[in-house]
Amino acid sequence: MERDGFKCCYCDWAPYQNDIKKLEIDHVVPRSSGGTNSWSNCVTCCGPCNRKKGSLSVEKAGMTLLKKPMPPRSIIQLMASYLEFDSSHPTWHDYLKTA
């Protein structure tokens, strides 16, 4: 989410600071289609866009990805993301390679 500027990568919606929890993670290539939990396949997404896309490809959902997902550009950006969240939570292990 830090990498994507806390904005939806489909509609560019950005929540108010206290509404960050309304953002979700979307798999560009859905896991049901073989998508992985990688920096290049996961993007920040608002709830409405995530539900609209569901398990469809971006194209089949009729959506546009506003920016190509890629690993963070710097260790500072990665560490900001890492420290912002409870990295000990099991749901983060695939993304942060901890555990």
VMD Tcl script that draws the C-alpha trace (Angstrom):
set ca {
  {0.00 0.00 0.00}
  {2.89 2.31 0.75}
  {4.38 1.46 -2.64}
  {1.10 2.42 -4.37}
  {0.73 5.68 -2.46}
  {-2.27 4.36 -0.50}
  {-4.41 4.70 -3.65}
  {-6.50 2.21 -5.60}
  {-4.52 1.13 -8.67}
  {-7.75 0.88 -10.70}
  {-9.74 4.05 -9.90}
  {-7.08 6.17 -8.10}
  {-9.32 6.56 -5.02}
  {-7.38 7.52 -1.91}
  {-9.04 7.26 1.50}
  {-8.69 9.80 4.24}
  {-5.81 8.93 6.55}
  {-8.10 7.34 9.16}
  {-9.80 5.17 6.50}
  {-6.68 3.33 5.29}
  {-8.23 0.05 6.46}
  {-10.76 0.40 3.62}
  {-8.00 -0.46 1.15}
  {-7.41 -4.06 0.12}
  {-4.86 -6.05 -1.86}
  {-5.83 -7.35 -5.31}
  {-4.05 -10.04 -7.29}
  {-3.77 -8.70 -10.85}
  {-3.68 -12.28 -12.13}
  {-6.15 -13.95 -9.75}
  {-4.84 -16.74 -7.55}
  {-7.54 -18.97 -9.05}
  {-5.81 -18.46 -12.43}
  {-2.33 -19.17 -11.11}
  {-1.45 -15.68 -9.88}
  {1.18 -15.44 -7.18}
  {1.66 -13.43 -4.00}
  {4.41 -11.29 -5.50}
  {5.19 -7.58 -5.75}
  {4.55 -7.76 -9.50}
  {1.11 -9.33 -9.08}
  {-0.35 -7.52 -6.06}
  {-1.74 -3.98 -6.05}
  {-3.59 -1.72 -3.65}
  {-7.30 -1.72 -4.40}
  {-10.45 -0.17 -2.96}
  {-13.25 -2.53 -1.93}
  {-15.64 -1.65 -4.78}
  {-12.95 -2.22 -7.44}
  {-11.81 -5.45 -5.78}
  {-15.37 -6.79 -5.75}
  {-15.95 -5.68 -9.35}
  {-12.83 -7.48 -10.55}
  {-13.33 -10.53 -8.34}
  {-11.57 -13.54 -9.86}
  {-11.57 -12.08 -13.38}
  {-8.60 -10.78 -15.32}
  {-8.27 -7.01 -15.57}
  {-9.41 -7.16 -19.20}
  {-12.41 -9.44 -18.59}
  {-13.54 -7.15 -15.76}
  {-13.39 -4.19 -18.15}
  {-10.94 -2.39 -15.89}
  {-7.64 -0.60 -16.42}
  {-4.59 -0.96 -14.21}
  {-3.30 2.60 -13.74}
  {0.28 1.58 -12.98}
  {2.35 -1.55 -13.41}
  {3.03 -3.27 -10.09}
  {6.70 -3.75 -9.27}
  {8.91 -4.18 -6.23}
  {9.47 -1.04 -4.13}
  {12.15 1.23 -5.57}
  {14.13 1.56 -2.38}
  {14.81 -0.18 0.88}
  {13.43 2.90 2.66}
  {10.07 2.44 0.95}
  {10.07 -1.28 1.75}
  {10.94 -0.65 5.40}
  {8.21 1.99 5.70}
  {5.70 -0.61 4.53}
  {7.16 -3.27 6.80}
  {7.10 -1.11 9.92}
  {3.63 0.31 9.23}
  {1.89 -3.05 9.63}
  {2.00 -5.92 12.10}
  {4.37 -8.07 10.07}
  {4.04 -10.95 12.52}
  {0.46 -11.54 11.35}
  {0.34 -14.75 9.24}
  {-1.43 -13.04 6.34}
  {1.71 -10.95 5.68}
  {4.19 -13.86 5.58}
  {3.77 -14.46 1.83}
  {4.40 -10.79 1.06}
  {7.23 -10.04 3.48}
  {8.93 -13.45 3.40}
  {8.99 -13.70 7.19}
  {8.05 -16.60 9.44}
}
mol new
graphics top color blue
foreach p $ca { graphics top sphere $p radius 0.5 }
foreach p [lrange $ca 0 end-1] q [lrange $ca 1 end] { graphics top cylinder $p $q radius 0.2 }
display resetview
